[in-house]
Amino acid sequence: MKTAIIIPARYGSTRFPGKPLALINGHSMLSRVVTLARKIADEFENCDVYVTTDDVRIADHANHLQVECLITSEGCASGSDRVLEAAEQLPEIPDIVINLQGDAPFTPKSALRQVIKAFQDNPSYSVVTPVHRLSWEDLDRLRANKKETPFSGTCAILDQDSSAIWFSKNIIPAIRKEDKMRESGEQQSPVYQHMGLYGYNIQALKAYCALPQGHYEQLEGLEQLRLIENKIPIHCVEIDTPSGTLQSGIDTPEDLARAEALLNQPG
């Protein structure tokens, strides 16, 4: 099974232009993502890492990082469209494509590892993505962050088989008896946060990119809702992460400042 970890990186983000080149404690966001991808790719046979972009500044930085960069068109509607266009440039089309977004430098290595392993264990999966269950402290932090940047951080609802039911930029589910749950000593909230990482069977990726944008995809600004709206199943792997660690993507300069503040905390 050939696997390609492809990192889409756009310079022209509306909310954060030049985001992949932004420095986090002296290292570019893209360099952190590439380093993560390389460490995990080395654990698997026939697994390679690529960057894809439509901007020469990103391409130049990728070359500096000595990672192959696949130039894609400016007209790609989403990161997944860009990843497919990049994958189709490769001499051998991969069986599995991992879309590791260039603005997710704090994705845990275990998340990337478990997404790839899920396909190895279950080749019939169409799409795999990681989630983590929030502690009460992390839920409080997410709520506070959303007061400043309401479209940062995505929540997920899963069924009993760990298939995704829904994703939202709102915090879901609502928790009617939250005080009682906290008082009971339950350490984790019932809220799952989505991580910025997708794995696709190549046929599912092609099917996704051939579909028009969905109604709720456009409302929420979440491309994975196109899959749900078209009944393409998404299997979620749950990742255990310590409370207070960084897992979400960097969407805004405010997110970047919060990330640096957490990284610089003592201990």
C-alpha positions, 0 to 999 in steps of 0.5 A, a space after each residue: 500500500 503506497 501512502 503519500 503524506 501531502 501538506 497543502 500550504 497556502 500563502 493567501 489565507 484571508 485571515 492570516 496571509 503568509 501563515 505557513 511561513 509564520 515563525 513559532 518560537 523561531 521555527 516556521 509553521 511549515 517546517 514544524 509540519 514537515 518535521 512531524 510528517 517525516 518522523 511518522 513516514 519513517 515508521 512505515 514502508 512506502 510512505 513519502 512526504 510532499 508539500 503542495 502550494 500555488 505560491 512561489 514563496 512557499 515553494 522556495 521555503 519547501 525547497 529550503 527544507 529539502 522536501 519535494 514541493 508539488 505546484 498546484 493551481 490557484 483555483 483549488 477550492 479546498 485543501 483536499 482538491 489541492 491534495 488530489 491535484 498534487 497526488 495525480 502529479 506523482 509517478 505512482 498514484 498513492 493508494 492512501 493520501 494523508 492531507 496534513 494541513 500546513 497550519 496544524 503544526 501541533 498535530 500529535 504524532 500519534 494522530 498521524 500514526 493512527 490514521 495511517 495504521 487504521 487504513 493498514 488494518 481496514 483497507 475498506 475505509 473511505 476516510 479516516 480522521 482523528 479526534 480527541 476528547 476534551 477535558 473540562 479545562 480544555 473545554 473551558 479554554 476552547 469556549 474562551 478562545 471562541 469569544 475572540 475567534 469564533 471560527 477557530 476549533 472544530 467539534 465532532 459528534 460520533 456514533 457508537 462505531 466511531 463514525 462521524 455524525 457531524 462537525 461544527 465550528 460551534 461547540 457541540 453537543 450542548 450539555 444540559 446537566 454540565 454542572 452535575 457531570 463536573 461535580 460527579 468527578 468525571 475527568 473528561 467532557 463529552 465534547 470531541 475536538 477534531 484535529 486538522 488531519 484527513 486520510 483518504 482512500 484515493 477513490 474516496 478522495 476523487 469522489 469527494 473532489 468531484 462533488 459540488 460544495 454542500 449546503 452546510 459545508 458552505 455555511 460552516 466553512 468545513 469541507 468534511 461536511 461535504 462527505 457527510 452530506 453525500 453519505 461518504 463515511 468518515 471513521 474517527 480515531 480517538 487520540 489520547 492527549 494530555 490536558 492543556 496540550 496543543 492539538 488544533 490548527 493555527 487559523 489566525 494571528 491570535 491563535 499563533 499568539 496563544 500557541 506561543 504562550 502555551 509553548 513558553 509556559 514553564 514546565 
